[in-house]
Amino acid sequence: MSPAGGDRLEVRRLPRRSRGAVLFLHGGYDSDLRPPSALLNAPALRMAPFVRALLRSTRGDGGSVAVARVRYRHRGWNGARADAAADALDGLAALRALTGDAPTVLVGHSMGGRAALRAAGRPGVAGVVALAPWCPPEEPPVPVAGARLVFAHAAADRVTSPAGSRQAAVRARAAGARVARYELPGGDHAMLRQARVWHTLTLRATRALLGLDPLPHDLAAAFAEPPGSGAGLDLPPHAATGAEPLTGP
């Protein structure tokens, strides 16, 4: 679909009246000022199945959920420029203008997870689902009490640090955010080897954060943990999917 939301937004569905909205943010690189390739954008392709799954999942809700993807100006985060974070804020503003300020869930992978977490405290953000997010030690904690954050990371990820995302979750909870974090076995940063698990976890969390489904018990319990608690930050993936426990990569 053509980008109805301007240069920073690619809209996949825009209902006449939006009950909610989901904004996807794909990954990228530490430093790269080149624009994303128009022919082969591998980080965006990684998120495409998640976008399609969300579109299918919300058909039964009357198609009332707007779905869009942020379009980055550059391939990289680029240090203090934080280009992806700026693009996330622009995309969020454009989507909220299109949806009449409908509550919005941000779903970000890797660099996109970092950008989504930066935007978690913005007006109208109903929650963040951060998939294998890039959370360097210098990243500031989510600044707004009450923000709802769901992290998911593979325990042996060598591209982004699972220990870094756990520390980010701890710091966010200490700052007053409501936090849950799932840890998958293996090192599946690209979310391919356990695609079903990643997709189910993401859909379940996104729908609950939007209020389309009740908040599942494991999320509700983790969100209720007080600052300083480590409970709910190493949840097994089968708690989110209802499947048998996974034991391999």
Secondary structure, 3 states (H helix, E strand, C coil): CCCCCCCCEEEEECCCCCCEEEEEECCCECCCCCCCCCCCCHHHHHHHHHHHHHHHHCHHHCCCEEEEEECCCCCECCHHHCHHHHHHHHHHHHHHHHHCCCCEEEEEECHHHHHHHHCCCCCCEEEEEEECCCCCCCCCCCCCCCCEEEEEEECCCCCCCHHHHHHHHHHHHHCCCEEEEEEECCCCCCCCCCHHHHHHHHHHHHHHHHCCCCCCHHHHHHHCCCCCCCCCCCECCHHHHCCCCCCCC
